[in-house]
């Protein structure tokens, strides 16, 4: 299937003087690469292709320093281990037509090359001879990872952008698209990924067998050439399903021996493999709890097996009792992660990283920050977010999530007086750990535009840029993506940026109010169904009746607020101090309760849903103003999605407001129709 170049389109820069005549008479840009390896080769290839497209220039490759110095304009890649930039940092200096990209490691040279190309496009630099610039960057997070939820049959769990481009009919695909994807995610600093679903089943269990080693070795080499480590999601029960044992007990010597032998076999065949991602004891997956063991027991057994080869174990903390009785008012799914993992803080091996979702539930449009980020102090941690939009419109609605991620990163957990933010913790600044970072459940598939909704690519681009540099503003990231994807025309920038920056607040307004979440159709997780999860086993209740709504998670209720450090525990626990955007997550509140706006809770629900639907209508008008400025096929594709969003937002608005009107028989103060 054909695919777009996403943000790596390298549109010709305005103002560049066109040279008439033959190829030989064109302006020449010389590239000199002092250190030849696979990663720097990738950097040079990108520079060659991009500069030729941006400037219409002839690109020459210098063989030595003298050739570079004699060139009129040129770019030099220099490895200098004394720079102190780590393996991924870079320094760029440009003056009088000569640009030097210096780094202590090969990946730094690649990131420096992409940073230079981004700068040239954003500033529309017409002439390298007059280009003066200096920048030095070290990635904010050691790990900047993507998790694919791809299945071996080619389907993708929660896949909203087509089918897998890694798998088809239980075979691994390696083609032009694979390399294009490696380029694309490397350009924003991604340095690790898993290619298969965390729910490992069927043929995926055999990924760690001879059946797939040759293809995986080739794939890991392709990604390594772009500074990306390949990881595999594994089945904790593999000793049974693959090894023929009768148990997967992590404390059973037979299981330990099997994993030790299997790890040796894997790394002999896949020397570039980074390690394993594990989902255990969650949503039907086997795990240590099956055998009365802790998650430290399970993770450490695997960690010991992979440690001789430099392997890492990334262990997901998405663990909860999924057999909950809706009549039980004390059992609280939100408490599960903290309850399971806090007692074993400090008991994990040093090559284990806990992968923790941003909130205690499951990627809702608004949740409090997981208290594990303020609680754990002796364990490696990564922040897990989701750009696949499972609960935020599934790439049928535009919902730019980077502002939400910024709020998460800037949240103060009060675990440390100076370095208490989530950003501090996951970057390793708080506790000095090198195994830390950010991971996103990704949003790509084999659709021609990669992400189904063209505007959803802003989330993929934005996650990578934010993981690399957490100081970037949401507006800045959006502007970068728009410029590189659609160009720098003022109206294009203005309208698309407005759509993006309005989209997450708008989605929150017309869907689930005040942090309550979950008012979606079960299984599909798409479209309004207020009571869809209300009487099920998943622990996702809003408890609405004719007087009040919300779950009491204070110390008088489920006790969840007690998992936070002070002053957060007290703030969340008091109705009048609790942030209103999370009010119904923490408190049961009567409909006539007056918010800070002066409106009652119920009127707030009515108003925000009408407002959100109106803003979705505005998205359509803003996009329609760009006709003729956006390539027609793309324009029509986005317009179709935005029209769908407009109608679906109205459906959300009417269903939610009608539900509460029928519960309460309290009319809208503005006299609008409530069905």
SVG drawing of the C-alpha trace seen along z (x, -y; Angstrom):
<svg xmlns="http://www.w3.org/2000/svg" viewBox="-39 -36 82 66">
<polyline fill="none" stroke="black" stroke-width="0.4" points="0.0,0.0 1.2,-3.5 2.1,-5.8 2.7,-9.5 5.9,-11.0 4.1,-12.4 6.2,-15.3 9.3,-14.3 8.2,-15.9 11.0,-18.5 9.0,-21.1 11.3,-23.4 12.2,-26.5 10.8,-29.7 13.3,-32.3 16.0,-29.9 17.5,-31.1 16.8,-28.7 19.8,-27.9 19.2,-27.3 21.2,-24.8 22.5,-21.3 22.7,-19.4 26.4,-20.2 25.7,-24.0 23.5,-23.9 24.7,-25.2 26.6,-22.5 26.3,-21.5 29.1,-19.2 28.6,-16.6 31.6,-15.2 31.1,-12.2 34.2,-11.5 32.9,-8.4 31.3,-5.8 28.8,-3.4 25.2,-2.4 23.7,-5.3 25.9,-8.0 25.2,-6.5 21.5,-7.0 22.2,-10.6 24.1,-11.3 21.3,-9.7 18.7,-11.9 20.8,-15.0 21.4,-14.2 17.7,-13.6 16.4,-16.5 18.9,-19.2 18.4,-18.3 14.7,-18.7 14.8,-21.8 17.4,-23.7 17.3,-22.0 21.1,-21.7 23.6,-19.2 24.9,-17.2 28.5,-16.1 30.2,-13.8 33.7,-14.9 36.3,-12.2 38.4,-14.2 38.7,-17.4 40.4,-19.2 37.6,-18.6 35.1,-19.8 37.0,-23.0 37.4,-23.9 33.6,-23.6 31.5,-26.8 28.8,-25.4 28.8,-22.1 27.8,-20.0 30.2,-18.0 29.5,-15.2 32.0,-14.9 32.3,-12.3 33.9,-13.8 33.7,-11.7 35.0,-14.5 31.8,-16.6 30.0,-15.2 26.7,-14.9 26.1,-11.2 25.4,-8.9 22.4,-10.8 23.1,-14.5 24.4,-16.8 25.9,-20.2 25.3,-22.2 27.2,-25.3 26.6,-27.1 28.6,-30.1 29.7,-31.3 28.2,-28.4 29.8,-25.6 27.7,-23.6 29.3,-21.2 27.2,-18.6 29.1,-17.2 28.2,-14.4 29.7,-12.0 27.7,-9.1 26.5,-8.0 22.8,-8.5 23.6,-12.1 24.8,-12.8 21.5,-11.4 19.4,-13.5 21.6,-16.5 21.0,-16.0 17.2,-15.9 17.4,-18.9 19.2,-20.9 16.7,-19.9 13.9,-20.9 15.4,-24.3 16.0,-25.0 12.4,-24.3 10.9,-26.1 12.9,-29.3 12.8,-28.9 16.5,-29.5 17.1,-30.5 20.9,-30.6 23.3,-28.5 26.0,-31.1 24.1,-33.6 22.8,-31.0 24.2,-31.5 22.9,-29.2 24.1,-27.3 22.2,-24.6 23.1,-22.0 20.6,-19.3 20.7,-16.2 17.5,-14.1 15.4,-14.7 14.5,-11.1 16.8,-8.0 13.9,-5.9 11.6,-7.3 9.5,-4.3 6.6,-3.3 4.4,-0.2 2.6,1.3 -0.4,3.5 -0.1,5.4 -1.1,9.0 0.5,11.7 -2.6,12.1 -2.2,8.5 -4.9,7.0 -4.2,4.3 -5.9,4.2 -7.5,0.8 -6.1,0.2 -7.7,-2.9 -5.3,-3.3 -5.7,-0.1 -3.9,3.1 -0.3,3.9 2.6,3.0 4.8,5.4 2.7,8.6 0.5,10.3 -0.7,13.9 1.7,14.7 4.7,13.5 7.0,10.5 7.0,7.8 10.1,5.9 9.9,3.5 10.2,-0.2 7.5,-1.1 9.5,0.4 12.4,-1.8 10.2,-4.9 8.7,-4.3 12.2,-4.0 13.2,-7.3 9.9,-8.9 10.1,-8.0 13.9,-8.5 13.3,-12.1 11.5,-12.9 13.9,-11.0 12.2,-7.7 14.9,-5.2 13.0,-2.0 9.8,-0.2 7.9,3.1 6.3,4.4 3.8,6.8 0.8,6.6 1.2,6.9 -1.6,9.4 0.6,12.1 -1.3,15.0 -1.1,17.6 1.9,17.3 3.2,14.3 4.3,16.6 6.6,18.1 8.4,14.8 11.0,16.0 11.6,19.2 13.6,20.2 10.5,19.6 11.1,15.9 14.7,15.2 16.0,14.5 13.4,11.9 13.7,10.3 17.5,10.1 17.0,8.2 14.4,6.0 16.4,5.2 19.3,4.2 17.1,1.9 15.9,0.1 19.4,0.0 20.6,-2.0 18.3,-4.7 19.2,-4.5 16.2,-2.4 16.3,0.7 13.8,3.5 11.9,5.0 9.4,7.9 6.3,8.4 6.4,11.9 3.9,14.3 4.6,14.9 3.3,18.4 5.7,19.2 7.4,22.0 4.0,23.8 2.8,22.7 6.2,22.9 8.4,25.0 6.1,27.8 6.4,27.3 3.4,27.7 4.1,24.4 5.3,20.9 6.0,20.3 8.8,17.8 10.2,19.5 10.3,22.9 13.8,23.9 12.6,25.6 11.0,22.3 14.2,20.4 16.3,22.8 14.0,22.7 14.2,18.9 18.0,18.9 18.4,21.2 15.9,19.3 17.6,16.0 20.9,17.4 19.3,18.8 17.5,15.5 20.6,13.2 22.8,15.6 20.3,15.1 19.2,11.5 22.2,9.7 20.7,6.2 17.5,7.0 16.8,4.6 14.7,6.9 11.1,7.9 7.9,6.1 5.5,8.0 1.8,7.7 1.0,10.1 -1.9,10.8 -4.1,8.3 -7.3,8.8 -6.9,12.6 -3.1,12.7 -1.2,15.3 1.3,13.9 3.0,14.4 -0.3,14.1 -1.3,17.4 1.3,19.1 1.1,16.9 4.2,14.9 4.8,11.2 5.4,9.2 9.0,8.6 9.4,12.4 8.2,12.6 10.1,9.6 13.3,10.5 13.3,14.1 13.2,12.7 15.7,10.0 18.2,12.5 17.9,14.5 18.5,11.5 21.0,9.6 24.2,11.4 23.2,10.0 22.4,6.4 18.7,7.1 16.0,5.2 12.6,6.2 9.9,3.6 7.0,4.6 3.6,3.0 1.8,2.0 -1.7,2.3 -2.8,4.8 -6.2,4.9 -9.0,7.2 -11.2,7.4 -13.9,9.5 -15.3,6.7 -18.9,6.7 -20.6,3.4 -22.4,3.7 -19.1,3.5 -18.6,-0.2 -15.2,0.3 -13.2,2.1 -11.7,-0.5 -9.9,0.3 -8.1,-3.0 -6.3,-1.8 -5.0,1.5 -1.7,0.4 -0.5,-1.3 -1.7,1.6 0.1,4.1 3.4,2.3 4.1,0.1 4.8,3.0 7.5,4.3 9.2,0.9 13.0,1.5 12.7,5.3 13.0,5.2 16.3,6.0 18.2,3.1 17.5,4.1 13.7,3.9 11.6,0.8 8.0,0.5 5.8,-1.0 3.1,-3.0 0.0,-4.5 -0.5,-8.2 -3.6,-7.6 -4.9,-4.9 -7.6,-3.8 -7.2,-3.5 -6.4,-6.4 -9.5,-8.4 -9.8,-11.9 -9.1,-13.2 -7.7,-11.3 -5.6,-12.1 -2.0,-11.2 -1.1,-7.7 0.0,-7.9 2.8,-5.4 4.7,-8.4 4.8,-10.0 5.1,-6.8 7.8,-4.6 11.3,-5.7 13.5,-2.7 12.4,-1.4 13.0,-2.3 9.9,-3.9 8.5,-4.9 5.4,-6.9 3.0,-5.2 0.5,-7.4 -1.7,-6.5 -1.8,-8.3 -4.0,-5.7 -7.0,-7.6 -8.8,-4.5 -11.1,-6.7 -10.5,-10.0 -12.1,-9.6 -10.2,-6.7 -8.7,-8.9 -12.1,-9.6 -12.2,-12.7 -9.2,-15.1 -7.9,-15.2 -4.4,-16.7 -3.2,-15.2 0.1,-17.0 -1.4,-19.6 -2.7,-16.8 0.8,-15.2 2.3,-18.5 0.0,-18.8 0.9,-15.3 4.7,-16.0 4.4,-19.2 2.3,-17.7 3.9,-18.0 3.8,-14.7 5.5,-16.2 7.8,-13.2 10.8,-15.5 11.2,-19.2 13.1,-20.2 12.4,-17.5 8.9,-16.3 7.3,-16.6 6.4,-13.6 8.9,-14.9 11.6,-14.9 10.8,-11.3 10.6,-9.8 13.7,-11.6 15.8,-10.1 16.4,-13.5 14.7,-12.8 16.3,-9.5 19.3,-9.4 18.3,-6.3 19.4,-5.9 16.5,-3.5 13.6,-5.9 11.5,-7.6 8.3,-7.8 6.4,-5.3 3.3,-5.7 0.9,-3.2 1.2,-4.3 -1.4,-5.2 0.0,-4.0 -1.2,-1.4 -1.0,-0.7 -3.4,-3.4 -1.8,-5.6 -1.5,-8.5 -0.2,-6.2 -2.6,-7.5 -6.1,-7.2 -7.0,-10.8 -4.3,-13.0 -4.4,-15.4 -3.7,-12.5 -0.1,-12.4 0.4,-15.5 0.1,-13.2 2.8,-10.8 5.1,-13.7 4.3,-15.5 5.0,-12.6 8.4,-12.1 9.4,-15.7 8.0,-16.1 9.8,-12.9 13.1,-14.3 12.6,-17.8 10.0,-18.2 10.4,-22.0 8.7,-22.4 5.3,-24.0 2.2,-22.3 1.8,-25.3 5.4,-25.1 5.2,-21.4 1.9,-21.9 3.5,-24.7 6.5,-22.5 4.3,-19.7 2.1,-21.9 5.0,-23.6 6.8,-20.4 3.5,-18.7 1.5,-21.5 3.9,-24.4 4.3,-27.8 1.4,-29.7 -0.1,-31.9 -3.7,-30.8 -2.8,-27.2 -0.7,-27.6 -3.4,-29.6 -6.4,-27.5 -4.9,-24.0 -3.2,-25.1 -6.5,-26.5 -8.2,-23.2 -5.5,-21.2 -5.2,-23.3 -9.0,-23.4 -9.5,-19.7 -8.7,-18.0 -10.7,-20.5 -13.6,-20.3 -13.6,-16.5 -13.6,-16.6 -16.5,-19.0 -18.9,-16.9 -18.0,-13.5 -17.4,-12.7 -17.8,-15.5 -15.5,-16.4 -13.2,-13.4 -16.0,-10.8 -14.9,-9.0 -16.2,-5.7 -19.5,-6.8 -18.7,-4.8 -20.1,-1.8 -18.5,1.4 -15.9,3.3 -15.8,0.7 -15.1,-2.2 -16.6,-4.5 -19.7,-6.6 -21.9,-7.6 -23.4,-5.0 -23.8,-6.5 -24.6,-3.3 -22.6,-1.0 -20.1,-0.1 -22.3,-0.8 -23.2,2.7 -20.3,4.7 -17.1,6.3 -14.6,3.7 -14.8,1.2 -15.7,-1.8 -18.8,-3.3 -20.3,-6.7 -23.2,-5.8 -25.6,-8.4 -29.1,-8.6 -31.7,-11.4 -29.8,-13.4 -26.1,-13.0 -23.2,-11.5 -19.7,-10.4 -17.7,-7.9 -16.5,-8.8 -12.8,-8.1 -12.0,-10.1 -10.8,-8.4 -14.5,-8.1 -15.1,-6.3 -12.8,-3.9 -9.7,-5.6 -8.0,-6.2 -7.0,-9.8 -4.7,-8.4 -2.4,-7.0 -1.2,-10.5 1.5,-12.6 0.4,-15.6 -0.9,-18.2 -2.5,-16.3 -4.2,-13.8 -6.0,-16.6 -6.7,-18.7 -8.3,-15.8 -10.1,-14.7 -11.9,-18.0 -14.8,-18.8 -14.2,-22.6 -10.4,-22.2 -10.5,-19.4 -9.7,-20.6 -13.1,-20.8 -12.0,-19.0 -11.5,-15.9 -14.4,-16.6 -16.5,-13.5 -13.5,-11.2 -12.9,-11.9 -16.4,-12.9 -20.0,-12.0 -21.7,-15.4 -25.3,-16.5 -26.5,-18.2 -27.3,-21.5 -23.8,-21.9 -22.5,-25.3 -19.1,-25.3 -16.6,-28.2 -18.3,-29.5 -21.5,-30.1 -23.2,-27.4 -24.7,-24.3 -23.0,-21.0 -25.9,-20.0 -25.9,-23.3 -22.2,-22.9 -22.8,-19.5 -25.4,-20.9 -23.4,-23.9 -20.1,-22.2 -21.7,-19.6 -23.4,-22.2 -20.1,-24.2 -18.1,-21.2 -20.5,-20.3 -20.4,-23.9 -16.6,-23.8 -16.7,-20.7 -18.8,-22.6 -16.1,-25.3 -13.4,-22.8 -15.3,-22.2 -15.5,-25.9 -11.8,-26.4 -10.8,-23.6 -13.1,-24.6 -11.3,-28.0 -8.2,-26.1 -9.6,-24.6 -7.1,-25.2 -4.2,-25.6 -4.1,-21.9 -3.6,-19.1 -7.1,-18.1 -7.1,-14.4 -5.8,-15.3 -8.3,-18.2 -11.3,-15.9 -10.1,-13.2 -9.8,-15.5 -13.1,-17.2 -14.9,-13.9 -13.5,-13.1 -14.3,-16.6 -17.9,-16.4 -18.2,-13.0 -16.9,-14.5 -19.4,-17.4 -22.3,-14.9 -20.9,-12.6 -20.2,-15.4 -23.8,-16.5 -24.8,-12.9 -22.6,-12.8 -24.1,-16.2 -27.7,-15.1 -27.3,-11.6 -25.4,-12.9 -27.7,-15.9 -30.8,-13.8 -29.6,-11.2 -29.2,-13.7 -32.4,-15.6 -34.3,-12.3 -32.6,-11.4 -33.3,-14.8 -36.2,-16.4 -34.2,-19.7 -34.4,-21.8 -31.6,-23.7 -31.4,-27.2 -31.0,-28.6 -34.1,-26.8 -32.3,-24.6 -34.0,-21.3 -33.2,-18.3 -34.6,-15.2"/>
</svg>
